[in-house]
Amino acid sequence: MNGSAPSLGRAARSQWTLRENASYLNHGSYGACPLPVLAAQAALRQQLEGHPDAFMDRIKPDGATLAVRAVAREIGPTIGAAEHQLAMVENATHGVHAVLHSVALQPGDEVLATRHQYNAVRLAIEARCRQAGAVPREVSLPVPANADDIATRVLEAVGPKTRLAVLDHITSPSALRLPLESLLPEFRRRGIPVLVDGAHALGQIDLDLAALGAEWYVTNAHKWLYSPRGSAVLFAADAVAASTRPLVTSHYVGLGFPRAFDYIGTRDYTAWLSVPAGLAFRRSLDAADIRGHVRHLVDVGSEALQAVGALAVAPRDDSLWMRAFVLPQRRDATADDAAHVMRTLWEAERIQIRCAVLDGRLLLRFCAQAYVEADELRALGDALSRHGWPARSTR
């Protein structure tokens, strides 16, 4: 990338290959990789195909180059972690699985999470508990929610059999930022390790993992750090590093954390090696005042949804680039209702949005991003009214 700051809003679309004449308000689900990062990955793939043996020798954790360790060294200072505390994984869910299988669970032990947990992580917790004879325990959170209510509900659910807590930093369906700064000291005081699912954190909010104090933290690079899909980071504090193992036993498992994660057979490592390009692109957006742009977009989107009677899941948080609202309903919503909202908005309006069901509530989540213009969020509110929501979605 050159040193100049990219434009924001509609002018920024030239940095992406997103389809024209459509609004992409769901960056948080799959990300969108910008052209400079795609170019960096393409160059790496050319190196791989030009000399596969030499490329893979760069990846191996007992070689001379240690390319994956170099990526970890570059990420570390941006999130308050040392290189030896960081392993690269494919995505946050993969990192969660690795931790769940690294924690010794006995029959009757409990694994604590909230009802706002990402569904794939919920399923992973349930599967691990079935295997060990442990019990998943989910905490219901109030909607609308505030930090004090969340902390009270979570800590009230902690019991003598709680062996692990899996807590989001920013929840996926409801875009809630959990009050980890107040929760984690309480878990430490009670001797309960915590895995933080920070899938949406890297690139969206400032991170200092050393200060935060969780035993494990996993975060995606493909969402808000603009890196290719298949790139994520697993942090393990020094106290738990020795017990943290990859899911796949491969050649270098004996090296322990984190190098045991660096090379697990023949796979495409170019996503991991492209993360520095994603970091560079993210820094260029800071030069373009991306945070001011995002704050304005979230304000506009919030006004548009409130105008159609939607209820904010939580008070406005200026640090977040996405926000969720509950659509008014006549009955409990189903997954079919959520799918109907997303399908209709795309097919009729070319608006890509995320809609989910949580405890019978229909949650609509929008994401602000460099390539989004304020009028696209106003159009979202107009489209909801035009298609009869919330009435249509609760037929």
C-alpha positions in Angstrom: 0.0 0.0 0.0 1.0 3.6 -0.5 1.1 6.0 2.4 -2.0 8.0 1.4 -5.2 7.5 3.3 -8.1 6.0 1.4 -11.3 7.8 0.9 -14.3 6.9 3.0 -17.9 6.2 2.1 -19.0 5.5 -1.5 -15.6 6.6 -2.8 -13.9 3.9 -0.8 -15.7 1.1 -2.8 -12.9 1.2 -5.3 -10.7 -0.5 -2.6 -13.0 -3.5 -2.6 -14.5 -5.9 -5.3 -18.0 -5.6 -3.8 -20.8 -5.7 -6.3 -22.1 -2.3 -7.4 -25.6 -1.0 -6.8 -25.9 -2.9 -3.5 -25.5 -2.0 0.2 -23.3 -4.2 2.3 -24.3 -3.6 6.0 -23.1 -7.0 7.3 -19.4 -6.7 7.3 -19.3 -8.4 10.7 -20.3 -11.8 9.4 -17.7 -12.6 6.7 -15.7 -9.4 6.4 -14.7 -8.1 3.0 -11.0 -8.2 1.9 -9.7 -5.0 0.3 -7.8 -5.1 -3.0 -4.3 -4.3 -1.5 -4.6 -7.3 0.9 -5.9 -9.6 -1.9 -2.9 -8.5 -3.9 -0.5 -9.4 -1.1 -2.1 -12.8 -0.7 -2.0 -13.4 -4.5 1.8 -12.7 -4.4 2.2 -15.2 -1.6 0.2 -17.8 -3.5 2.4 -17.2 -6.5 5.5 -17.9 -4.4 3.8 -21.0 -3.0 3.0 -22.4 -6.5 6.3 -21.4 -7.9 8.3 -23.4 -5.3 6.0 -25.3 -2.9 8.9 -26.9 -0.9 10.7 -23.6 -0.3 7.5 -21.9 0.7 6.5 -24.6 3.2 10.1 -24.6 4.7 9.4 -20.9 5.6 6.3 -22.1 7.6 7.8 -25.0 9.5 8.4 -24.0 13.2 11.8 -25.7 13.3 13.2 -23.9 10.2 15.3 -20.9 9.7 12.6 -18.4 8.5 9.7 -19.0 11.0 7.3 -16.9 8.9 4.3 -17.5 11.2 6.2 -16.4 14.2 7.1 -13.2 12.3 3.4 -12.5 11.8 2.7 -13.1 15.5 5.5 -10.6 16.4 3.9 -8.0 14.2 0.4 -8.5 15.7 1.6 -8.7 19.3 2.2 -5.0 20.0 -1.1 -4.0 18.5 -3.1 -6.1 21.1 -0.8 -6.0 24.1 0.6 -9.5 23.9 4.0 -11.1 23.4 4.8 -13.2 20.3 5.2 -16.4 22.4 1.6 -15.9 23.7 0.0 -15.9 20.2 -0.8 -18.8 17.9 -2.4 -18.5 14.5 -5.7 -20.5 13.8 -8.2 -20.5 11.0 -11.0 -18.7 12.9 -12.3 -17.9 16.3 -14.4 -21.1 16.5 -11.4 -23.2 15.7 -9.5 -21.5 18.6 -12.5 -22.1 20.9 -12.4 -25.8 20.1 -8.7 -26.0 20.8 -9.2 -24.5 24.2 -12.2 -26.6 25.1 -10.2 -29.7 24.4 -7.3 -28.4 26.4 -9.3 -27.9 29.6 -9.7 -31.0 31.8 -13.4 -31.5 32.5 -14.9 -34.0 34.8 -18.5 -35.4 35.1 -20.7 -32.7 36.7 -18.3 -29.8 35.9 -20.0 -26.7 34.4 -19.0 -24.5 31.5 -20.5 -21.1 31.7 -21.6 -19.0 28.7 -24.4 -16.5 27.9 -27.4 -16.9 25.7 -25.9 -14.4 23.3 -23.0 -16.7 22.4 -22.3 -17.4 18.8 -24.2 -20.6 17.8 -21.2 -22.5 16.6 -19.4 -21.8 19.9 -22.6 -22.9 21.8 -22.6 -26.2 19.9 -18.9 -26.7 20.5 -19.4 -26.2 24.3 -22.3 -28.7 24.2 -20.3 -31.3 22.3 -17.3 -31.0 24.7 -19.6 -31.2 27.7 -21.3 -34.4 26.3 -17.9 -35.9 25.8 -16.7 -35.2 29.3 -20.0 -35.6 31.1 -19.9 -31.9 32.0 -22.8 -29.5 31.9 -23.2 -26.4 29.8 -24.8 -23.5 31.7 -26.2 -20.6 29.8 -26.9 -17.2 31.3 -29.9 -15.2 30.0 -29.1 -11.5 29.6 -31.7 -8.7 29.8 -32.7 -6.9 26.6 -32.2 -4.0 26.6 -29.1 -4.5 28.6 -26.5 -2.4 30.5 -23.1 -3.3 31.9 -24.3 -3.6 35.5 -27.1 -5.9 34.6 -24.9 -8.1 32.5 -22.2 -8.4 35.2 -24.8 -9.2 37.9 -26.5 -12.0 35.8 -23.2 -13.6 34.8 -21.7 -13.6 38.3 -25.0 -14.9 39.9 -24.7 -18.0 37.6 -21.2 -18.9 38.8 -21.3 -21.9 41.1 -19.0 -24.4 42.9 -18.9 -26.6 39.8 -18.0 -23.9 37.3 -14.7 -24.9 35.7 -14.5 -22.6 32.7 -16.3 -19.5 31.5 -16.6 -18.7 27.8 -17.4 -15.0 27.5 -17.8 -12.8 24.4 -16.0 -9.5 24.2 -18.6 -8.3 21.6 -21.6 -10.7 21.1 -22.4 -11.7 17.5 -26.2 -11.6 17.2 -26.8 -8.7 19.6 -23.6 -6.5 19.3 -23.2 -6.2 23.1 -19.9 -5.4 24.5 -19.6 -7.4 27.8 -18.1 -5.7 30.8 -15.0 -7.9 30.9 -13.0 -5.3 32.8 -15.3 -5.9 35.8 -16.1 -9.6 35.2 -12.6 -11.0 34.7 -11.2 -9.9 38.2 -14.1 -11.7 39.8 -13.4 -14.9 37.9 -9.7 -14.7 38.8 -10.7 -14.2 42.5 -12.8 -17.4 42.3 -10.0 -19.3 40.5 -12.1 -19.9 37.4 -10.3 -19.6 34.0 -11.9 -17.6 31.2 -11.8 -18.0 27.5 -12.8 -14.8 25.7 -14.4 -15.1 22.3 -13.2 -11.8 20.8 -14.3 -12.7 17.2 -15.4 -9.2 16.5 -12.7 -7.3 18.5 -9.5 -7.2 16.5 -9.5 -4.0 14.4 -12.8 -2.8 15.8 -11.8 -1.9 19.4 -8.5 -1.3 21.2 -7.1 -4.4 22.8 -4.6 -4.9 25.6 -4.7 -8.6 26.4 -2.0 -8.4 29.1 -4.1 -5.8 31.0 -7.4 -7.6 30.3 -6.1 -10.7 32.1 -8.1 -13.6 30.5 -6.4 -17.0 30.3 -7.3 -17.4 26.6 -8.5 -14.9 24.0 -9.4 -15.7 20.4 -10.1 -13.1 17.7 -10.6 -13.1 14.0 -8.5 -11.1 11.6 -10.8 -11.5 8.6 -13.5 -9.3 9.9 -12.4 -5.8 11.2 -8.7 -6.2 10.4 -9.4 -6.7 6.6 -7.3 -9.9 6.4 -8.2 -12.9 4.2 -10.7 -15.5 5.6 -8.9 -18.2 7.4 -6.9 -15.9 9.6 -7.4 -15.6 13.4 -5.3 -15.4 16.5 -5.4 -17.5 19.7 -3.8 -15.9 22.8 -2.8 -18.1 25.8 -1.5 -16.6 29.0 1.8 -18.0 30.3 0.0 -19.9 33.1 -2.1 -22.0 30.6 0.2 -22.1 27.6 1.7 -25.5 28.4 -1.7 -27.2 28.5 -3.0 -25.5 25.3 -2.9 -27.9 22.4 -3.9 -27.8 18.7 -6.9 -30.0 17.7 -4.7 -31.9 15.2 -1.7 -33.8 16.3 1.0 -33.2 13.7 4.7 -33.1 13.2 5.5 -30.4 15.7 3.1 -31.0 18.5 6.1 -31.6 20.8 7.1 -28.0 20.5 4.1 -26.9 22.6 2.3 -23.6 22.4 2.4 -21.7 20.2 4.7 -23.4 17.7 2.7 -26.6 17.7 0.0 -24.6 15.9 2.2 -23.1 13.2 2.4 -26.0 10.8 -0.3 -28.7 10.6 0.1 -30.4 7.3 -0.6 -29.2 3.8 -3.0 -26.2 3.9 -3.0 -22.7 2.6 -1.0 -20.5 5.0 -1.2 -17.4 2.8 -4.1 -16.0 4.8 -2.0 -16.0 7.9 1.0 -14.4 6.1 -1.3 -11.7 4.7 -2.3 -10.4 8.1 0.4 -7.7 8.1 -1.1 -6.3 4.9 -4.5 -6.2 6.7 -2.8 -4.4 9.6 -1.4 -1.8 7.2 -4.7 -1.2 5.5 -6.4 -0.8 8.9 -3.8 1.8 9.9 -4.4 3.7 6.7 -8.1 4.0 7.7 -7.1 5.5 11.0 -5.3 8.2 9.0 -8.6 8.8 7.1 -10.5 9.2 10.5 -12.4 6.0 10.1 -13.7 6.2 13.7 -15.4 9.5 13.1 -17.0 8.1 9.9 -18.2 5.0 11.7 -19.7 7.0 14.6 -21.7 9.0 12.2 -22.9 5.9 10.4 -24.0 4.2 13.6 -25.9 7.4 14.6 -27.7 7.5 11.3 -28.5 3.8 11.3 -29.7 4.0 14.9 -32.1 6.9 14.0 -33.4 5.0 11.0 -34.2 1.9 13.0 -35.7 3.8 15.9 -38.0 5.6 13.4 -39.6 2.2 12.5 -40.1 1.3 16.2 -37.1 -0.9 16.7 -35.6 -1.1 20.2 -31.8 -0.9 20.7 -30.4 -3.9 22.4 -28.0 -1.8 24.5 -27.1 1.9 25.0 -24.9 3.5 22.3 -21.3 2.5 22.6 -19.0 4.8 20.6 -16.3 2.2 20.4 -18.5 -0.3 18.4 -18.9 -0.4 14.6 -22.1 -2.4 14.7 -25.4 -2.2 16.5 -28.4 -4.5 17.0 -32.1 -3.7 17.4 -35.2 -5.7 18.3 -37.9 -5.4 15.8 -41.4 -5.0 17.3 -43.3 -8.3 17.2 -46.8 -9.8 17.7 -45.4 -13.2 18.6 -42.2 -15.0 19.2 -40.0 -15.0 16.1 -38.6 -18.0 14.3 -35.5 -18.7 12.2 -37.8 -18.6 9.2 -38.8 -15.0 10.1 -35.1 -13.9 10.2 -34.4 -15.6 6.9 -37.4 -13.9 5.4 -36.1 -10.5 6.4 -32.6 -11.1 5.0 -33.9 -12.6 1.8 -36.4 -9.9 1.0 -34.1 -7.1 1.8 -31.5 -8.5 -0.6 -33.8 -9.6 -3.4 -36.0 -6.6 -3.4 -33.6 -3.8 -2.2 -30.1 -5.2 -2.6 -29.4 -4.6 1.1 -27.3 -7.2 2.8 -28.1 -7.3 6.5 -27.9 -9.7 9.4 -31.1 -10.8 11.1 -31.2 -13.5 13.9 -33.5 -14.8 16.5 -32.6 -14.7 20.2 -35.0 -15.9 22.9 -37.9 -15.3 20.5 -36.8 -11.8 19.6 -36.0 -10.8 16.0 -32.7 -9.0 16.1 -31.5 -6.8 13.2 -27.8 -6.0 13.2 -26.2 -3.5 10.9 -22.5 -2.8 10.5 -20.7 0.5 9.7 -17.7 0.3 7.5 -15.3 2.4 5.5 -17.2 1.7 2.2 -20.7 2.5 3.7 -22.5 5.8 3.0 -25.0 7.3 5.4 -27.8 7.3 2.9 -27.5 3.5 2.7 -28.5 3.3 6.3 -31.4 5.7 5.8 -32.5 3.4 2.9 -32.5 0.5 5.3 -35.1 2.2 7.5 -37.1 3.1 4.4 -37.0 -0.5 3.1 -38.2 -1.9 6.5 -41.2 0.4 6.3 -41.9 -0.2 2.7 -42.0 -4.0 3.1 -44.3 -3.8 6.2 -41.9 -4.7 8.9 -42.3 -5.5 11.6 -45.8 -6.6 10.7 -44.7 -8.7 7.7 -41.9 -10.5 9.7 -44.4 -11.6 12.3 -47.1 -13.0 10.0 
